[in-house]
Amino acid sequence: MTVWQEDAARDLVLNVGDRLALLTRGEGSHVWDADEKRYLDFLAGIAVNSLGHAHPAFVEAVSQQAATLTHVSNYFATPPQLELAARLKRLAGAGIDGRAYFSNSGAEANEAAFKLARLHGGSERPRILALENAFHGRTMGSLAMTAKAAMRAPFEPMPGGVEHIAATIEALESAMDDRVAAIIVEPIQGEAGVVELPDGYLAAARSLTLKHGALLIIDEIQTGAGRTGEWFGYNHEGITPDAITLAKGIGGGFPIGALVTFGAASSLFTPGSHGSTFGGNPLGTAVANAVLTEIENAGLVENAARRGVQLRGVIEGLESPLIDEVRGRGLLIGVGLTAPVAGEVVAAAQQRGLIVNAANPTTVRIAPALTIGDAEIEEFQTLFTAALTEVQASSAASENEKVSL
Ligand SMILES: Cc1ncc(COP(=O)(O)O)c(C=O)c1O
């Protein structure tokens, strides 16, 4: 073990396994470790660093705002906070009635969404529907909406009322009734392995929730801020939800989350019903304004769409026997493998200087900065091909060994 590994093993809480490297700096789509080894970062902090690392617009916003006003309290408004609320309402199409609540993370945005559902449902509507394989966060309310039993079991009992249903229109039709307060869905289930909803699902969810008087809440924490080639995942289906939750990409690396409400759902929170000391502070909101402005001005939503198609083409063109299918949209891509070797592929990639992630044993997740161009895609192609070839060769060798035994 190196010194930093010993430090990590001794001092960091044991909620994750061994850390993969000691990263010390980043620039654009690259990061460097303490030994000055360079990595192409095609994970971007799990769909967070929309502008890549150390983007001048990000650096300028942090420095400027830190030197101006960092934190007040929610007793006061600040110009960056008001600007961000108006910007998110405009980008989300939340209309004049829309409102924004600011948090510091995705899970906290979903906690606010959970409370919104309760406020809407009251005692008449105790049911909240979420999807099988959903991931909505690790705090107790967001965990209750997260599906994975292994994540939930040690912390039971969960806050009540949440039911997980299959991600099919038929399952939703049969689950819906007038006792449902809300349904929460991710347009693409990122943590589950970049799994898309069936075509027409969001439109069906919209009409069923309207029919039964329930809220449609869309978790855009991983899919929002342009990642899928539209500002938000629901834009691909042209629907209007009652609320969306945001985090990750809107801050480009600064911790900030938001709940944006639409129409009547905007009147549910009343004074004293929710809050956060740090949420909506001028520093975080100024950075999010700068990140979203850059995404808009530099055409990065369009770039995510275009580069996403290009990247998929490259991956499909690799013709590796390990690749089964390519899923996702824009720059949120899941490479489905023919064998449960995603961990090996990720490790081989890292060894060669490429950061990607194993969302599950058969899926490599790719979520680079929205700024990538030809150079990054070419570098990715070289490194990913080499990683796949290595894993393919070692799988073939161990198959041969089994045969000869
Ligand atoms: C769809 C979705 N919701 C919620 C979360 C939780 O966000 P955070 O880790 O910022 O609490 C995540 C994080 O991966 C996510 O992908």
The ligand as a Gaussian input file, in Angstrom:
#p B3LYP/6-31G(d) Opt

LIG

0 1
 C      -31.115000       9.779000     -10.808000
 C      -30.408000      10.135000      -9.539000
 N      -31.111000      10.613000      -8.510000
 C      -30.523000      10.962000      -7.365000
 C      -29.165000      10.829000      -7.175000
 C      -28.542000      11.215000      -5.863000
 O      -27.800000      12.382000      -6.028000
 P      -26.672000      12.761000      -4.944000
 O      -25.627000      11.706000      -5.037000
 O      -26.199000      14.118000      -5.382000
 O      -27.322000      12.801000      -3.617000
 C      -28.393000      10.337000      -8.231000
 C      -26.941000      10.131000      -8.050000
 O      -26.314000       9.332000      -8.696000
 C      -29.027000       9.977000      -9.439000
 O      -28.334000       9.480000     -10.463000

